[in-house]
């Protein structure tokens, strides 16, 4: 249906017809939802318990008016769960993103509002079409996991609407107070607005938020010198390297590793870290957009080398996998440099081995963040759930390409 709509839109342009005639062929609306945590009964603050019924009714009316069929967001007590329940009631797809371990999330973002919300959380989670975690490990007092989680949900909503060629909207229960930090409902609202995307705000009277509804009073801190940062990562290796003899290795270092290094060098201090072993390459960036550009330029360089010919085997080709997530940054006692560690590094390494030669496969969190950062420069085409290397499980994967480039034949 999405392909048909795109073709019909081209017909309308060629025939000078108003594309509004296609409105009846449109898919349901995709939303990103967010909002404030509700306070327990008897507490005064931003989202008081006695406002629940009004907010619930407004959410239901909005979902009906926009014909919403897909919703992406988290599942904190209050606005999130109200959105989730309303989506499920209208048999829409609910896609949940949680920032860290389920049990810990409940203690921080659900139970403080009352035990009834915990039961509602469990029902929604059980009925959700999909559930994702920023990390399946602990919170460790790391608030950026909330914003990473929200960014992933927002990006996935954009990707889904683009795939369906359908309408996209953010619905937010917000008191209108500007963000004081890069995390929370206000920050999500501003980030979406800065993308120029459509929003619908369900207002709340402005008030001071209750401290118990945001973060635990005594979250266990991360070790000194070891804290999470969000980074884009690339892992690559060269098909055919293991068949090279010693006579070929100097040529490989010069003609392949040397040329790939020239590409990485062009990004200067935008590269947070680089490493190599044999034919393996690991590169870390702060920006997903820079990582995407570097990956595609490395593939273009390899393609050029193959066209020009060399004394190395003709079938040598580069595989690249990309991922974006929270990882630990600390000084490596062996390498004596700042290095990066964590489960998301391992996840990146599991994508590359199942990537076709000459391609760049990226995770859905990479694709989601890239959509928010560089929506006009790159495209990420969903290629399905693929079994990752070394028994890591199946992961949704996307083919990275520049907008305007034809989709590679896989």
Buried (B, 14 or more C-beta within 10 A) or exposed (E): EBEEBEEBBEEBEEEEEEEEEBEEEBBBBBBBBBBBBBBBEEBEBBBBBEBBEEBBEBBBEBBEEBBBBBBBBBBBBBBBBBBBBBBBEBEBBBBBBBBBBBEBBBEBBBBBBBEEBBEBBBBBBEEBEEBBBBBEBBBBBBBBBBBBBBBBBBBBBBBBBBBBBBBBBBBBBBBEBEBEEEBBBBBBBBBBBEBEBBBBBBEBEEBEBBEBBBBBEEBEEBEEEEBBBBBBBBBBBBBBBEEBEEEBEEBBEEBBBEBBBEBBEEBEEBBBBBBBEEBBBBBBBBBBBBBBBBBBBBBEBBEEBBEEEBEBEEEBBBBBBBBBBBBBBBEEEEEEEEBBEBEBBBBBBBBBBBBBBBBBBBBBBBBBBBBBBBBEEBBBBBBEEBEBBEEBEEBBBBBBBEEEEEEBEE
